[in-house]
């Protein structure tokens, strides 16, 4: 895979070795955003890119479990730098490995801002084609910190098909636009249920809602991922590669591959048609 190449950043730009930062967000929790972020990152890595994955959900980090790095202690790094973890061929950073397991993070916005900024500029990410940032649900401090700190190539919005989730997904899309971040497109997760016994598809949550909402809002539709037992089992067991169907390709593997491919194409189009992504200047933001 040839990585989308934006113009070279300035020498003093934060994370100058990272060519494309993709934010994965959702207006609402419980839509499978983190699972989609993990599979997007793994898919880009499997296609040949150098990839990093940043878990920005300080309050509910789940990337460590999905990648099988729970309990790993931070490794020593050079002065004033933080060494990322390594998993599944990617560089990874998550709060889950920096605090005792199960600890609740009861932090106000300025503290969250500080740690996210540190994850962005102090971690030794090196040279990456992509950094996938898994954001917490909603429209709070973390997306603003991300936008103010680094240039973001675009955002992927994850939602489920039902109306209550779509309303919040569109709010998230509006937030990214206000932050100057291009919305790359919308992913419909848990789009339909695949019966493990007979293979029949059942539209449990009303399949197609995200596609219709994206079209109405003028946003690209990146694909639909089914509600699949293997997807849940493999993700819980830190085997995301198994969902790409190397031995037995099926609807799940095809759906994930489509999301990865369309996202990569959307980043390429953005870089070909827009100036380099720059950090947002916001007066009165967190400090």
N, C-alpha and C positions, 0 to 999 in steps of 0.2 A: 504493500500500500504506500502510495506517495502522500506524505502528510501535507495538509493545507499550509502554505507558507505565507504568513503575513509579513509585511515589511519589517526589517530588523528593528528591534526596540533600541532606544537610547542606551548608552553605556551605563547610565546611572538609574535606569528603570528598575523597579522591583521585579525580581524573578525574571531577569532578562534571558535566562536560558530556557524558559517555558514558552513555547510558541503559541499554544492555544489553551485558554482556560474555559472550561464548560461548566456552568452552574446547573445542577439538577435540583429543581425545587418543586414544591406543591403548595397549594393554598390550604391544604388540610392534611392532618396526620392520618395514618392508617391506609394509605393508598398504595403502599409498596414502593415508595420513592427510593429508599436506600437500596432495595433489591435491584431496581432498575439502574441506579447509579453504578452498582457493582458490576452488573452484566454489561453495561455500556463500556466501562473501563476495561474489563476483561476482553470484550470483543475487539476493542481498538488495539489492545496489546497482542491478541492472537493474530490480528491483521498485519503486525509488524511494527507498530509504533512503540516508542518509548513513552510509558504512561505512568502518571502518578494519580493517587486517589486520596483526597483530603476529606475527612469526616468532620464537617463543620457543625454537626448537631451535638453541641456540648452537653445539653441536658439529657439527651437520649441516644448516645452513640451506639451504633449497632454494626458498624463496618468490621470491627475486630472479630466478632463471632462469625460473620459471613465469610471472612477470609482465613479463619483458623489461627489468628495470632493473639487470642486472649491470653493474658498473663505474661506476655513477653515484656521484659524490662527494657527501658530505653538504653541505647548503646552510646558509648562515649563518642564525641565528635570534636572537631577543631574548635578553637576558642570562638565564643559568641555564635556558634552554629548548633543546630539540633539535627541529629541523625535520624532520617526516616526509617520506618520499619520496611522490611521487604517481604512480599507475599505474592505468589502467583505471577512472578515476573514483573511486579510493579513496586514502586515506592509508595508507602502508605503512612499517613499520620492520623491519629485519632486520640481523643481525650481518654478513651476507655483504657488505654495502656499507661496512662500517666497518673491515675488515681486508683485507690483500692477498689476492687470489684464490688459493684452494687452501691457505691456511694452516690448519694444524690447531690447534684451540683446546684446549690442555692445561691445563684449569682445574679447581681444586677447587670444592666446593660453595659456599663463601662468596663466591667471585668471580662465579660464575654468579648467585647470589642478588642480588648488587649490580647487575649489568648488567640483569637482568630488572626489578628494581625501578626502575632508571633509565628503562628503556623505558616502563614503565607511568606513572610520575608526572612525569618530566621532558620527555617528548615532548609537543609541542604538538598534541594530538589534536583540540582544539576541540570542537565540538558534533557528536556522532555518535549515530545510532540504534543502531548495533551496532559493537562491536569484536570481531572474530573472532581468537582467540589460538590459533595452531598450536603445540601443546606437543610436546616430545620424547617418544618412546615410553617406556613404563615408569612407575614410581611413585616417582620421585626428587625432587630438590630443587625443580625448577621448578614443579610443581603446588602444592607447599606455599608457595612464594614468592608465587605468584599469589593463592592463597586468603588469605594473611596481609596482602596489600597492598591488594586491592580486593575489592568485592563482586561475585561472579560469578553471572550469571543462571542458568547451567546449563552442562552438559557434554554434548558429542556424542561417543560412543564409536564409533570406526571399526575394523572387523575384516574379515577374509576368512572364508569359510564353514567352513573345516576346523577340526577339534576343537582342534588345537594352538594356533591363533590365538584361538579362542573362550575357552579357559581364561584366557589373559592378558587378554582384553577384560573378562571378569568381574572379574578382580582390579583392573583400572583402575576399573571401576564402583564397586567396594567402596571404593577409595581416595577417590574423589570424595565418596561418602556420608560417609566419616569426616571429610572436610574441610568438611562442611556445604554442599557444592555439589550441587544437584539434577541428576540425570542426565536430560537431555531425551530421550535415546533412543539407539538403536544403528543404525548404517549398515552394511550388508553391501556391501563393495567387492569388485570382481572376482567378482561373484556368479555370472556365467555368461559364456561366450564367444559372441560373435556372429560367425558366419562371414561375412567380407566378400564372398565369392563368391555364396553362396546365401541368406544371411540366417538360416540355421538357428542355433538356440541349443544350446550344449553345456555341460553342468554339469561343468566341469573340476575344480573344487574341492569339489563337493558343495553345490549351491545350497540355500538355505533354512536352513542351520545357524544363522545369526545370528538369524533370526526365531524359531526354536525356543528358542534360548538366552535371548533377550530375554523371551519369553513366560514361560519357566520362572522367570526371575529377577524377574518383575513389572515389566519395563522396556518402554517404548514402542519400537516398531520404526519407524524413520524411512524405510526404503526400501532398495532394492538397486540398485547401479550395475554395469552389465556390464563385462566385460573386452573393450574395444572398441579397435580400431586407431586410429580417428579421435580417440578420447579421448587416447591416448598421443601421437599426432602433434601435435595441437593444443596439448596441455599443454606438451610439450617446446619448441614453437615460440612459446610465450607468447601463444597465441590462445585463452584459455579461453572467450571469448564464442562462438566457433565451435561449441562443444559444446552450446550451447543450441538449435541447429537452427533458426535464423531462416529459412534458405532451404529446408531439407529436414528438418522435424521427424521424429524417429524414436524408437526405443526408448531410445537414450542420452539425448536431450534430455528425453524424458518422465520418465525415471528421475531425472535431476538436478533437474528442476523439482519432483518429488514430495518429494525430500529437503529442498529449500529451503523449500517450502510447509509441510511437516510440522514442520520445525524452528521456523519463525516462529510456527506455531500453538502449539507446545509452550512457547515463550517467553511468548507471550500468556497461556496458561493459568497458567503459573507466576506471572506478575505479578498475575493476578486472584485467585489463591488463596493466595499466600504473602506474608509481609512483605518489605520491601526487602532485597536481598542486602547483607550487611555483611562486612567483612574478618574473618577468623578470628583469634581470639586463641589463640596456642599458646605455652605456656611451654617454654623450652629450645630454640626454633627457631633458625634461622640469624640472624645479626645483621650 
